[in-house]
């Protein structure tokens, strides 16, 4: 029987890997939509400006950190060898999923704080 810690780790890698697959498209799209839908915060207050800057920096850094992993996943799909074992592609995708999850958490927290501090009617 397989140990439960292994199953928990493998399950987390697969979940983050699938999230990484989605993050290839969702990260730029969600960043654009978050900045566009909350653009009123720029004129509302200083906290709103800071929140939009945090979202922009988080998006740029998450995309920047995902580019090498995206290249590795592309190499895994097009070349004969991917890494030391079969799970290397999932591992690279899991990193992309973790970067996307970090972006979502940071941007949603920053925008929530800015919206509560601003209280502008939308």
N, C-alpha and C positions, 0 to 999 in steps of 0.2 A: 504494500500500500504506500502511496505517496504521502510525504509529510505535509501537514497543513501550511507550514511556512513557505514551502516551495510553491504550493498551489496559490497562496496569497501573492507571492512575488510574481509568479508567471501570469496570474490574472491581471495584476496591476500593469505589467509590461504590455500585455495584449490590449488592455483598455487604453492606455496611453498611446500605444501604437495606432489603434484605430482613430483616436483623437488627433494624432499626428497626420494621418492620411487626410482627415477633414481639414486640418489646420493649413494645409497647402493652399486651399482656396479660402477658407474662412478668415484667416488672420488678416490679409489685406482688406477683405470686404468688411469685416467687423470693425476694423480700425477706421475705415472711411465712414461707415454709418454712425459710429459713436461720435466722431468729430462733427459730422454734418448735422445730426439730430440734436446735438447739444451746443451748437455754435452760438446760441443766445447767451450762454454763460460767459462768453468773451466780453460782452458789453455790460454784463450784470455786476460783476465784482472782481476784485483781485483774486479771490479764492477760485472763481470760475476760470480765470485765465490760467492760474496755476494748475487746475485740474485738467484743462485741455492740453497744457504743455506736458503734464505727466502722461496722459493718454498717448500723445504723439511720440514722446520719447520711449514709452513702453512698447509701442507698436514697432518703431524703427529698430529698437534693440532686439525684440523678439524675431523680427524678420531677418536682421543681420546675423543673429546667432543660429537661425535655422538654415541659412544658405549652405554652409558646409555639409550639414546633415542631409539636405535635399540632394546635393551632389553625390553623396555616398549612397543614398537610396537609388538614385538614377544609375550609378555604377553597378549596384547589386542587381538591378533589373536587366542591364544590358551586357554585362560581362560574365565570364564563367565562374569566377570566384568572388565572393562578397566580403568575406571576413574569415575569422577563425572557425566559425561554425554557422549553422543555418539560421540562427536567431539574430545575426548581426543586423539584418535589414529591419527587423522589428525593434531592435535596440535603438537604431538611428531614428526610426519613426517615433519611438517613445520619448526621445529627447525633444523632438519637435512638438509632440503633444504636451510635454511639460512646459515648454516655452509658451505655447498657446494658452494653457491653463493659467500660467503666471500673468500673462497679459490680460486675460479676462478678469481675474481676481483684482489686479491692480487698477485696471481702468474702471471697473464697476464700483470699487470702493472710492476712488477719487471722484467720480461723477456723483455718487450718492452723497458724499460729504459736501460737494459744491452745490448740489441741488437743495440740500437741507439748509445750508447757510445762506443761500440766495433768496429763496422763496419768491421767484418771479413767476407770474402767470404765463403759461405756455398756451 
